[in-house]
Structure formats: C-alpha cells, structure tokens
C-alpha cells in the first residue's frame, strides 16, 4: 500500500518506518479505550478507465500509447468524545499497451489521529501523508489526474504532543513539540528529520478581535546539512463584519547553516482575508513556508500570494485565481547569490450541472516560470460525469498541456482523451 513497487522508478521504503507508523497508531487506540468512539464511516470505490495520449513521455517528438488504469479508493473516519481518526487512500495503476512507459502503481494516503490524552489540556497529534510530488519543487503541487512524469512518491510523517493552558477567560496558548520525517521511494533522494518546538498564544480583546504571538525553533537534519531556524511573530485576527475576517502574523526569522557556518535573516509572515460579497466570495492568502525539494535535497524558502474569486449560480460555479510564488534556494546563501525562481499562475475553473445526473467541468491555467529556461505552460481540461445509477458513474475527459521554454529540446505538447467507469460501494 505504501510502495510503488511496480514502477521502474521506485524502490521499497524501509520497513522500520512503516512499523513505527503502525505502532504509533496502535498506541493511540490502546491508550484510549475510554474514548467512547462513534460508529465508523466507510467510503469505497473502484474505477476502471482507458485513455489515449499522443505523448506519454511528455517530451519533444514523444510517442503515443493507450493507457489502462485501475483506481481503487477507500476512506475511513471515526470520531468520539476524545479521539478523532481520519484516513483516505487512493491508488492509480497504469498499464501502457505499447510499452512506451513502464507500468506504474502510485498511491495517495492521508492519515490523521488526534487524541485528547488529558482533560482538554494534553493532546497527541499524528499525521502521515504519502503522495506524488514534483521532483522539482518550484513547479508547485502535482495536479490531480495529471500524467505521472518527473514525479516521485513522498512520505511526510509528523507526531506532535502539545498542551493548551488557559490564562484567565481570554488568554490561551499552545505549547508543544513536533517531530517530522520526510523520505522518498527513490534511494537517491535525501532523508530528512525535523525537530520543532513551538509556542503560540491567543488573547481575545473582544468577541471579534484577538492578539496573536508566537515563537518556534526548528532543527532540520539531512545528509549534507544541519540548519537551525528561529521564528518569532506578532499579529492579530479580526472579524470586521459578519461577512469578512482578516488575520496577520509577522516577525523576523533567522536561519543558521551549521556545516557551512553561515546564516540568513529575513521576514516571516502569514496572512489571509476572506470576504463574502453575497454573489462573489473573495479569498486572499500570503505567507512564507519552507519546502523540501526532492531533486536537490535543499529546503526552499517559498514566498507566496494567491487571490481567488468564486461565484456560484443555481447550477454553475466559477472561480478565477492568480498566484505568485518566489522560491529561494538555501544552497547559495553562503556566497550571497542564492538562486531565486519566480512562478506566476493564472487559473479559471467552471462547473455546471446540466441535469441531476450530468455534470460538466472545465479548467484552464497559464503557468510562467521565471528561471534560466523561462518555461511557459498552458494546461486545459474538459470533463463530463454522468450518474448511471446511485452507485455507478461514467466520466469522460480531454486534457491538453503545452510547455515552451528557451531550451527547444525541453518543449513538448500533449493531448489526452479518456473514459472511466466508477462503482461506489
């Protein structure tokens, strides 16, 4: 379930890590027999599809092929007075009739368990995410149902105990520790362990306004580097009306690279705005995050901002978005010439309900990467989904991708058309 063993680009992850994950899950259930769990909820489906692609390798002058896919999915959730457990799995097996690519078996797993260990004061939080990611992190997240090229399976495991003391009627804090482990299903990708201690405080000034503050210390350990990062912030949260709210956290962050004996200081921030105009909803987010790059093993400092407008009619929902991402690679910081890559993405999505059984979707995005190759990508998709019965559905799609860059050998174009039958148990 955790491995892509049938793909030529994959290898088995260490068994010890899987055992550790399973033991921690069992420990959560073992120490919570008093949790008064509610009835579990199961969801399962199985999809079988056929697709034609005129460029399976996503390369210049690529070859065409017919792709058979089998896509199982299973979700399970259980919630009680003191324990929450949620999990969702989906698999994607692909067989290429002409052998243009090796057969693939990719997985997507999300697990979350939260235990109230002691009287709404001590909590144990566990998450595990196993998913496909781009080998080049600056290309963003892997799009759903995209072709699996230049991607790798990544597992991120995090275990965090924390306490939530209160200070009077208005003050509350979250104090804890988090251990994270990142590994990939390819042996040449670096393993990374992350230790993080944190304090976050929230003080209610009024029913609508709160002051926020916090501090965190992170130690990141990999084969080639050890870094120490300190972040401190102040901020606030305000519900300025019944239809709108805003929050902001900002402060300094300092990172020291132990092996290179160098350091860097910059501004950290995390901000968001939500407003409901009635016919249109506005969402604005911006911030700084730290992303692991599978290809180089480095940690990118990612500065990002996204604007999204959504409008819903009786049968149609439309959204437009614009995002800007700036990735700075830490590897060059000691020379003062760290590589910076900027990405701009514009997107449009439509969904229309033609009838109670038939739904159509459309998506269009333009992605421009300001780097050495100055890559420009267009992606478009059209889809129809028809409910044959309460449990059986038929979907069909067309997907288009066009990639242009200063390096002509890296340019390609892909057309894909497919159909899938899905049964929900």
N, C-alpha and C positions, 0 to 999 in steps of 0.2 A: 504493500500500500504506500510505502514511503519512497520506493525506488522507481527509477525509470530504467529498469534492467533490460528492457527490450530495445532500447535506443542505443546506437553505437557511441553516442557521446557521453554515456552515463556509466557510473560505477556504483556499487553498493555503499551506502553510508555506514559508518561504524555502528555495529550492533550495540555497543555500550551506550551510545547516545539514545537510541530507541528504548533501551531498557530503563535508563534514567528517567525518561519522559513517562513511561508507563508506571514506574514505581511512584513517581510524584502524584500522578493521577489517582492511583490506588490509595496513597496515603491520605489524600483529601477525602475520599469516600470513607476510608477506615476510621478517621478521627471525627466523622460527622454522622454517626448513626442517629443522632438526635435532630437531624435537620428537617424532619417532617416534610419530605420531598413530595411534591405534587406528582400527578400522573405524567409519565414521559410523553413527548410528542415526537413522532417519527414522520419523515417525508422521504420518499424514494422515487427514482425514475430511471428509465433506461432509454437512450436514444441511439438509433442506427441511421447513419447518413451516407450519402455518396456525393462527392464533389469533383469537379473538373477544374484544374489550374493550368494555365498556359506557361507558368514559370515557377515550378515548385521550389527551386533553389534561390529565388529572388536575386538573380544575377543577370548580367548582360548576356543576351542570347541564351537564356535559360531554356530548359526542356519542359514539355507538358506532361501531365500524368492524370490518372483517375485515382482518387483517394477514398478509400472506405474507412469510415470512422465508427467506433462504438463508444458511447459516452454514458457511463453509469454515474448516478449521484445519490447521496444519502445524507440526510440531516437528522440530528437528534438533539433535543433540548429537554432539560429537567430543571425545575425551579421550585424551591421550598423556602421555608422561613429563614434559613441560614446558609443555604448553598445554592448557587447558580451554576449550571453546567450547560454549555452550548457547543455544538460541533457541526461542521458541514464539510462534506467531501465531494469532489467531482473528479472524474477521470476522463482521459481522452486518448483512446488507442487509434492510431492511424496506420493504415497499410497502403503502400503505393504499388499499384498494379504493374507499372512498367519498371519499377525498381530505381526510379530517379533519386529517391531518398531512402534511407534505412527506415524500417518500421519504428514507430515511436509509441511510448506509453508515458504520458505526462499526467501529473497529479496536482491537485489543489486541495489543501486541507487547512481548515481553521478550527482551533480548539480554544475555548476559554472556560476556566473554572475559577469561581470566586467563593471563598469560604469566610463567613463571619465566625472567626475562631473564639471570640470572647466579647460578648455583650456590646456589640456595635462599637468596639474600640480597637480590637486587633483583627486584621484581615490577612488572608493569604490569597494572592492573586497569581494565576498561572495562565500563560498564553503560549500557543505554538502555531506558527504559520509556515506551511510548506507550499511554495508557489513558483511559477515561472517568472523569471525576471530577465531583462535585457542584460547581456554581458557588458555592454556599455551603458552605465547608469545614466549618462547625460541624455539618453534617448527617452527617458521617462519610463512610466509603467507599461507593461505588456498589455495591449488591448485585448478585450475579450473576443474570442473566436478568431484571433489573428493567426496567420501561419507561424509555425514554431521555427523561426530562423534566427540565429545568433542569440539564442536564449539559453538559460541554464536554470536548473531547479535549485532554489534557495530555501533553507530552513532557518527560521528565527525562533528560538526558544527563550522565554523570559519567565522567571519566577521572582515574585516580589512580596515580601511581608511588610506590612506598614500599620501604623496606628493613627487614630484620628481623635486626638484630645480636643476638648472644647474649653474655651476661655470665656466664661460668662455666657450670656444669652446670644451674643452677636459674633463672637470670635471662634474660629475653628482652624485646625491645622491638619496637615497630612505629612507624617514623618516616616520615612522608610528607606529600604534598600532594594535594589533590583539587580539581578544577575541575568545577563543575556549572552546567548551563544549563537553565532552565525556560522553556518557551514553550507557547502555546495556539494552536489552529487558528482562533481568532477574533481579528480585528485590534484589538479594543478591550481585549483582555487584556494586561497588562503582561508584558514580557520581563524575566527576572531572571538575572543571573550571580552565582555564588557561588564565592569562593576560600577554601579552608580548609587550614590547616597543623595537623598533629596529632602527638602523641607519646603512645603507650600502652605501659605497662610491666607485666610479669607476673613475679612472683618466687614460685617454689614453696617453701613452707615444709615441706610433707610431700607424700606422694603424693595426699592428699585436700584439702589446703588451700593457697591461694595468696593473696598480697597483690597488689592492683591499684592502679595510679595512672596519671594522665594529664593532659594539657593540650591545649587546642585554641584556635586563633584563627581566626575567620571574618569575612570581609568580604563583605557582601551588597549588590549594586548593582542598583538598579532605576531607572525613570524619575523617580520622585518622592523617593526616599530612598536614603541610603547608611548602612548600620549596621555597627558593629564589635562582635563578641561574643567574650568570653573565658570559657572554662570550664576549671576545674581540679577534679579529683576524686581521692579516695582510696577504697579499698574492699577487698573480698575475695571469694573464691569458696571454697565448702566443700561437699564431698560427704560429708554427715554419716552416710550409710549406703549400702548397695548399692541402695536403692530411692529415695533422695532427695538432692537437691542444692539449694543456695541461693547467690545472689550479690547483691552490693550495691555500687553506686558512688554517691558523693555528694560535693558540694562547692559552692562559690559560682559563680555566673555573672553577668557584668556586661556590659550592652549599652549602647553609645553610639550615638545617632542624630545623624548629622553635620549634616544640614540643619536640624534643629530645635534643635541644640545642647542636647540633653537626654540623660539616661541613666537606667537602671533596674538594680537589683541584686536577685537572687532566689536561691533554692536549686535546684540541678540534682541530679537523681537518676535512677538506672536500676537496677531491682531485679527479681528473679524467683525463684520457688520451684517446683520440680517434685517430686512425691512419688507413688510407685506403691504404693497400699494393697493391691494384688492385684486385687480385683474393681472398684476405683474408682481412677481417676487424677486427681490434683489438679494444676492449673496456675494460678499466681498471678503476674501481671506488673504493674509500676507504673513510672512514669517521667515525664520531661519531654521533649517533642520540639517542633520548630519547623516549622509547616506553612504553606505558601503558600496564600492564599485567592484564587481566580480572580476573584471578584466585586469585591473592594475593592483587590486588589493588595498588601494588607498581609500581614505574617507574624504568625500567631497563635502564642502560647506555649501549648502543649497539655499539660496535666497530666492523667494518665490512670491508671486502675487497672482490672484485669479479673480476675475469678475464674471458673474453668471446672472443672466436674466431668464426667468421662466414664466411662461404664460399658459394657463390652462383654459380651454373652452369645454363645451359639453362632451365632445368626443375627441378632441385634439389637444395634445400637449406639445409645446415648442420651447426650446431653450437655445440661447446663444451664449458663448463663453469666449473669453480671451485670457490667456495666461502668459506670464513672463517668468522664466526660470534662469538663474545665473549660478553655474557650478564653478567652484574654485577648488582646484586640486591642491592638497596639502603638500605633495611631494616636493614642490619647488619653493616652499616658503623660506628655507634657509638661505637661498640665493636672492630672495626678494622678487622672483619672477614667476610666481605660481601661475599655472595655466588656468585661464578662465574661459568657460564655454557658455554662451547665452542661447537660450531656446525660446522661441515665440510660437504659441499655438493658438489658432483661431478655430472655433468649432460651432457647428449647427446640428441640432438633433430634432427630429419630428416623430411623433407617434399619433396614429389616427385609428379610431375604432370604426371600421366600415359597418360592422354589424355586431351582434352579441357574440358571434363566433369568429369573425375575421378581423385581424389587426395588422396594420402596416407600419413599418418603421423606415426612417431614412436618416442617414448621418453623413456629414461632410466635415473634413478638417484639413487645415493647412499648417504645416509644421516647418519652421525655418530654424536651422541651427547655424549660429554664427561661430565658426571654428575654422581650422585650416582648410577643410574641404567645402565649407559653406553649403551644407546639404539642405535641400528643399524637398519636402514630401507632401504629396496630396493623397488623401485617403477618402474613399466614398463607399457607402453601402446602402443597399435596398433590401428590405425583407418583408415577407408575408407569413403570418401564422394563422392557421385555421384549426379550430377545435372540432375534430371529427366526432368526438363523444366527450363525456365528462372526464375521462382519463386518457384519451388518445388524441394527439395533436400532430398536425403536419405543418412543417415550416420549409420555406424556400428562400434563397438569398442570392444576391450578386454583390461581389466586393471588388474594389479597384484600388490599386496602390501604384503611385508613380514617385520615384526617387531620382532627383537630379543633384549633381554636385560639380565642383571644379575638376574632380578626377573622373573623367569619362568612363573609365573602367569600372567604376562603382555605381554607374547608373543602371536602372532597371525599371520595368513596368510589369505588373501582374494583374490578370483578370481571373476571377474565381466565381463559379456558379455551382450551387449545390442544393440538395433537398435532404430533409431528415424527418424521420418518424419517431415520436417520443411517447412512451407509455408511463403514466404516473401511477404508482402502486398505492 
